[in-house]
Amino acid sequence: MTNSDDSKYMQRALQLAANGLGNVQPNPMVGAVIVHDNKIIGEGWHKKYGEPHAEVNAIKSVKDLSLLSKSTMYVNLEPCSHYGKTPPCSELLCKHGFSRVVIANRDPNEKVNGRGIQQLRAHGIEVTTGVSADEGIKLNKRFFTYHLLKRPYIILKWAETKNGYMDIKRDQSPQFYWITNQELTIFSHKLRNEEQAILIGYKTYLNDQPKLTNRLYGTHQPYAFVTSNDIFKTPPTRFTVISDQIPELLHELYIRKIQSVVIEGGKSTLLSFLNSGIWDEAIVFRGNQTWEDGLIAPDMTQFQSKEIISKEVCGNQVRHFINDQPFLASYQSVLQ
């Protein structure tokens, strides 16, 4: 088996793993491919939290189990070695006597953290790690951020007009208006389907009184959080009130096992994350209308960021930024 073959089959495992986006958290997205004589004989992915893992599903798809002892399994994350909702996958691979296991990333979860690899090697299975590791880190950025940085993966999101306003000047009564089109509304709901939680500041809640539910894409409903400086005597329906101080806020989300959160505003809340440098992505929707006055949106040129995508969607624009100092970069050697 050549290095190019290893990369080819790992790419397939990563492709399968991505099918779990929005359905498996707080577990990672994992795909598995079983190869015998340079031919795929089985594959699977982790489909839903609490259900069988990718390795189990891949083995179940194999018609002739006698081939497994002469086969290689490609899996993008180190097989688990502990009992959780399901039994350890490392034990299952040892039971079937795979000749080789190829892994993209080690699992930084303290319950695993190399133990799965050790168990495989102790049973005489050849183990190769670090194949397509960078792609694996990108796929499971939420899971790795949570376990290594002890906080959720943070996505900032807002909409702004063509000339850079994100809100009108308001009186005391809630007002509702649209900056962007229906297609980007669907995009927003897709994001809600993929991420675990949404967070807004209390002023945004008082002004807009949003539901922050997913109504247009998939079935996952994100947890809804609102920051507060004790303004709420009772929590708003469906919302959990959380500290407006970033260290306490992130710690509370970590304790609640939230691996990804979308910060949807308002400006003060967004700027608190941008100014702290503690954020991972920013998604900016830009409409085609102009306003004469209003609240000016954050200017991403003022922060250490890199624009990776800019595209037009039915006359509106989507701009996608990443933090120019990615937090996970220093952990690459740990994850290979």
C-alpha positions as CSV (number, residue, x, y, z in Angstrom):
1,M,0.0,0.0,0.0
2,T,1.5,3.4,-1.0
3,N,1.3,6.7,0.7
4,S,-1.0,7.9,-2.1
5,D,-3.3,5.0,-1.5
6,D,-3.4,5.8,2.2
7,S,-4.4,9.4,1.4
8,K,-7.0,8.3,-1.1
9,Y,-8.8,6.0,1.4
10,M,-8.5,8.5,4.2
11,Q,-10.1,11.2,2.0
12,R,-13.0,8.8,1.6
13,A,-13.2,8.3,5.4
14,L,-13.2,12.1,5.9
15,Q,-16.0,12.5,3.3
16,L,-18.1,9.9,5.1
17,A,-17.4,11.6,8.5
18,A,-18.8,14.9,7.3
19,N,-22.2,13.3,7.0
20,G,-22.5,13.5,10.8
21,L,-22.3,17.3,10.9
22,G,-25.0,18.7,13.3
23,N,-26.1,15.2,14.4
24,V,-23.3,13.7,16.5
25,Q,-22.2,16.5,18.9
26,P,-20.7,16.4,21.5
27,N,-19.1,13.4,19.8
28,P,-16.6,14.0,16.9
29,M,-17.4,13.4,13.2
30,V,-15.9,10.0,12.3
31,G,-15.8,8.0,9.1
32,A,-14.3,4.5,8.5
33,V,-13.3,2.6,5.4
34,I,-12.2,-1.0,5.2
35,V,-9.8,-2.0,2.4
36,H,-8.8,-5.6,1.3
37,D,-6.5,-6.2,-1.6
38,N,-6.7,-2.5,-2.5
39,K,-10.5,-2.6,-2.8
40,I,-13.1,-1.1,-0.4
41,I,-15.2,-3.9,1.2
42,G,-16.9,-1.8,3.9
43,E,-17.5,1.7,5.0
44,G,-19.6,3.7,7.5
45,W,-19.8,6.8,9.7
46,H,-21.1,7.9,13.0
47,K,-24.6,9.0,12.2
48,K,-26.1,10.2,15.5
49,Y,-25.0,10.7,19.1
50,G,-25.6,7.6,21.2
51,E,-25.7,5.3,18.2
52,P,-23.0,3.0,16.9
53,H,-19.6,4.6,15.9
54,A,-18.1,4.7,12.4
55,E,-16.0,1.6,13.0
56,V,-19.0,-0.5,14.0
57,N,-21.0,0.6,11.0
58,A,-18.2,-0.1,8.6
59,I,-17.7,-3.6,10.0
60,K,-21.4,-4.3,9.8
61,S,-21.3,-3.4,6.1
62,V,-18.8,-6.1,5.3
63,K,-20.3,-9.2,3.7
64,D,-17.4,-11.6,4.5
65,L,-16.0,-11.0,8.0
66,S,-13.2,-13.5,7.5
67,L,-11.5,-10.9,5.3
68,L,-11.0,-8.4,8.2
69,S,-7.9,-10.1,9.6
70,K,-6.2,-9.4,6.2
71,S,-7.7,-5.8,5.8
72,T,-6.8,-2.3,6.7
73,M,-9.2,0.1,8.4
74,Y,-8.9,3.8,7.6
75,V,-10.5,6.0,10.3
76,N,-10.1,9.8,10.7
77,L,-10.0,9.7,14.5
78,E,-8.2,7.3,16.9
79,P,-10.7,4.6,17.9
80,C,-12.2,5.1,21.3
81,S,-10.9,2.9,24.2
82,H,-13.5,3.6,26.9
83,Y,-17.1,2.6,27.6
84,G,-19.5,5.5,27.0
85,K,-22.9,5.3,25.2
86,T,-21.3,2.4,23.2
87,P,-18.5,-0.1,23.9
88,P,-14.8,0.7,22.9
89,C,-14.1,0.5,19.2
90,S,-10.5,-0.4,19.8
91,E,-11.6,-3.6,21.4
92,L,-13.7,-4.4,18.4
93,L,-10.8,-3.9,16.0
94,C,-8.6,-6.1,18.1
95,K,-11.3,-8.8,18.2
96,H,-11.5,-8.9,14.4
97,G,-7.7,-8.9,14.1
98,F,-7.2,-6.1,11.5
99,S,-3.7,-6.3,10.0
100,R,-3.4,-2.5,9.9
101,V,-5.2,0.6,11.1
102,V,-4.5,4.1,9.5
103,I,-5.6,7.1,11.5
104,A,-5.7,10.8,10.6
105,N,-5.8,12.3,14.1
106,R,-5.2,11.2,17.7
107,D,-8.2,11.8,20.0
108,P,-7.3,14.5,22.6
109,N,-10.3,13.5,24.8
110,E,-8.6,12.6,28.2
111,K,-10.6,9.4,28.2
112,V,-8.8,8.3,25.0
113,N,-5.6,10.4,24.3
114,G,-3.5,7.6,22.8
115,R,-4.9,4.6,24.7
116,G,-6.8,3.4,21.6
117,I,-3.6,3.3,19.6
118,Q,-1.7,1.6,22.4
119,Q,-4.3,-1.1,22.6
120,L,-4.2,-1.8,18.9
121,R,-0.4,-2.0,18.9
122,A,-0.4,-4.2,21.9
123,H,-2.5,-6.7,19.9
124,G,0.0,-6.8,17.1
125,I,-1.9,-4.4,14.8
126,E,0.2,-2.1,12.7
127,V,-0.9,1.5,13.3
128,T,-0.1,4.5,11.1
129,T,-1.1,8.0,12.2
130,G,-1.0,11.5,10.8
131,V,-2.4,10.7,7.3
132,S,-4.4,13.7,6.1
133,A,-4.0,15.1,9.6
134,D,-4.6,18.8,8.6
135,E,-7.9,17.9,6.8
136,G,-8.9,15.9,9.9
137,I,-8.2,18.9,12.2
138,K,-10.3,21.1,9.9
139,L,-13.2,18.7,9.9
140,N,-13.3,18.3,13.7
141,K,-12.3,21.8,14.6
142,R,-15.2,22.1,17.1
143,F,-14.3,18.9,18.9
144,F,-10.5,19.6,19.0
145,T,-11.1,23.2,20.2
146,Y,-13.4,22.0,23.0
147,H,-10.9,19.4,24.3
148,L,-7.7,21.3,23.8
149,L,-8.6,24.9,24.5
150,K,-11.4,24.1,27.0
151,R,-13.9,26.3,25.2
152,P,-16.4,26.1,22.3
153,Y,-15.5,26.9,18.7
154,I,-16.6,30.5,18.2
155,I,-18.3,31.8,15.1
156,L,-19.3,35.5,14.9
157,K,-22.1,36.4,12.6
158,W,-23.9,39.6,11.6
159,A,-25.7,41.3,8.7
160,E,-24.8,44.7,7.4
161,T,-26.0,47.1,4.7
162,K,-24.0,47.8,1.6
163,N,-22.6,50.9,3.3
164,G,-21.8,49.1,6.6
165,Y,-24.7,49.6,8.9
166,M,-25.9,46.7,11.0
167,D,-28.8,48.3,12.9
168,I,-31.2,51.2,12.8
169,K,-31.4,53.9,15.5
170,R,-34.1,52.6,17.8
171,D,-36.6,53.9,20.2
172,Q,-37.6,51.8,23.2
173,S,-40.1,49.5,21.4
174,P,-38.8,46.3,19.6
175,Q,-38.6,46.7,15.8
176,F,-38.1,44.1,13.1
177,Y,-36.6,44.6,9.7
178,W,-34.6,42.7,7.0
179,I,-31.1,43.7,5.8
180,T,-30.5,40.6,3.5
181,N,-32.6,38.3,1.4
182,Q,-34.5,35.1,2.0
183,E,-31.6,33.0,0.6
184,L,-29.3,34.2,3.3
185,T,-32.0,33.6,5.9
186,I,-32.0,30.0,4.9
187,F,-28.1,30.0,5.1
188,S,-28.5,31.3,8.7
189,H,-30.8,28.4,9.6
190,K,-28.4,26.0,8.0
191,L,-25.8,27.3,10.4
192,R,-28.2,26.8,13.3
193,N,-28.6,23.2,12.1
194,E,-24.9,22.6,12.2
195,E,-23.8,24.4,15.4
196,Q,-24.7,23.5,19.0
197,A,-25.6,26.9,20.3
198,I,-26.4,30.5,19.6
199,L,-25.6,33.5,21.8
200,I,-26.8,37.1,21.8
201,G,-26.5,40.1,24.1
202,Y,-29.4,41.2,26.3
203,K,-29.8,44.4,24.2
204,T,-30.3,42.4,21.1
205,Y,-32.9,40.3,22.9
206,L,-34.8,43.3,24.2
207,N,-34.7,45.0,20.8
208,D,-35.5,42.1,18.5
209,Q,-37.0,39.4,20.9
210,P,-35.8,36.7,18.5
211,K,-36.7,33.0,18.8
212,L,-33.3,31.8,17.5
213,T,-34.9,28.5,16.4
214,N,-34.1,26.5,13.3
215,R,-37.2,26.5,11.1
216,L,-35.8,26.3,7.6
217,Y,-33.0,23.7,7.4
218,G,-32.8,20.3,9.0
219,T,-34.2,19.3,12.4
220,H,-31.5,20.2,14.9
221,Q,-32.5,23.0,17.4
222,P,-29.5,24.9,18.9
223,Y,-29.3,25.9,22.5
224,A,-30.1,29.6,22.9
225,F,-28.1,31.8,25.3
226,V,-28.5,35.4,26.2
227,T,-25.9,37.4,28.2
228,S,-27.1,39.5,31.1
229,N,-25.8,41.9,33.7
230,D,-28.8,40.8,36.0
231,I,-31.3,42.7,33.9
232,F,-33.6,39.7,33.7
233,K,-35.6,38.8,36.8
234,T,-36.7,35.6,35.1
235,P,-35.0,33.9,32.0
236,P,-36.7,34.5,28.7
237,T,-38.6,31.4,27.3
238,R,-36.2,28.9,25.6
239,F,-33.1,31.0,26.6
240,T,-30.5,30.3,29.2
241,V,-29.1,33.5,30.8
242,I,-25.3,33.5,30.9
243,S,-22.5,35.8,32.1
244,D,-21.6,38.8,29.9
245,Q,-17.9,38.4,30.9
246,I,-16.0,36.3,28.3
247,P,-13.9,34.1,30.6
248,E,-16.9,33.2,32.7
249,L,-19.2,32.9,29.7
250,L,-16.8,30.5,27.9
251,H,-16.2,28.4,31.0
252,E,-19.9,28.0,31.5
253,L,-20.4,26.9,27.9
254,Y,-17.5,24.4,28.4
255,I,-19.1,23.0,31.5
256,R,-22.4,22.6,29.6
257,K,-20.4,20.6,26.9
258,I,-21.1,23.2,24.2
259,Q,-18.5,22.6,21.5
260,S,-19.6,25.4,19.0
261,V,-21.5,28.6,19.4
262,V,-22.6,31.3,17.0
263,I,-22.4,34.8,18.4
264,E,-25.2,36.7,16.6
265,G,-24.9,40.1,18.2
266,G,-25.3,42.8,19.0
267,K,-22.4,45.0,18.2
268,S,-21.1,45.3,21.8
269,T,-21.1,41.5,22.2
270,L,-19.4,41.0,18.9
271,L,-16.8,43.6,19.6
272,S,-16.0,42.1,23.0
273,F,-15.0,38.9,21.3
274,L,-13.1,40.6,18.4
275,N,-11.2,42.9,20.8
276,S,-10.2,39.9,23.0
277,G,-9.0,38.0,20.0
278,I,-10.9,34.9,21.2
279,W,-12.8,33.9,18.1
280,D,-12.4,31.5,15.3
281,E,-14.5,32.5,12.3
282,A,-16.6,35.5,11.3
283,I,-19.4,35.3,8.8
284,V,-20.7,38.7,7.4
285,F,-23.9,39.0,5.3
286,R,-24.0,42.1,3.2
287,G,-27.2,43.3,1.7
288,N,-27.6,45.5,-1.3
289,Q,-29.5,48.3,0.4
290,T,-28.0,51.5,1.8
291,W,-29.0,53.5,4.9
292,E,-28.4,57.1,5.6
293,D,-27.8,56.5,9.3
294,G,-27.6,53.7,11.9
295,L,-25.2,51.6,14.0
296,I,-22.0,50.9,12.1
297,A,-21.0,47.3,11.9
298,P,-17.5,46.0,13.0
299,D,-14.7,46.6,10.5
300,M,-12.9,43.4,10.0
301,T,-9.8,45.2,8.6
302,Q,-9.2,46.4,12.1
303,F,-8.7,42.9,13.5
304,Q,-6.2,40.1,12.8
305,S,-8.3,38.2,10.3
306,K,-8.0,36.6,6.9
307,E,-10.9,36.6,4.4
308,I,-11.1,33.1,2.9
309,I,-14.4,33.3,1.0
310,S,-16.4,36.1,-0.6
311,K,-19.3,35.1,-2.8
312,E,-22.6,36.6,-4.1
313,V,-25.9,35.0,-3.2
314,C,-28.9,36.4,-5.2
315,G,-27.6,40.0,-5.1
316,N,-26.3,39.8,-1.5
317,Q,-22.8,39.0,-0.4
318,V,-21.3,36.5,2.0
319,R,-17.9,37.3,3.5
320,H,-16.1,34.6,5.5
321,F,-13.2,35.4,7.7
322,I,-10.9,33.3,10.0
323,N,-8.8,34.4,12.9
324,D,-5.3,35.1,11.4
325,Q,-3.8,33.4,14.5
326,P,-5.5,30.0,14.5
327,F,-5.5,28.6,18.0
328,L,-5.2,24.9,17.0
329,A,-2.0,25.5,14.9
330,S,0.2,24.9,18.0
331,Y,-1.5,21.5,18.6
332,Q,-0.9,19.9,15.2
333,S,1.9,17.7,16.5
334,V,-0.4,16.5,19.4
335,L,-3.1,15.5,17.0
336,Q,-1.0,13.4,14.6
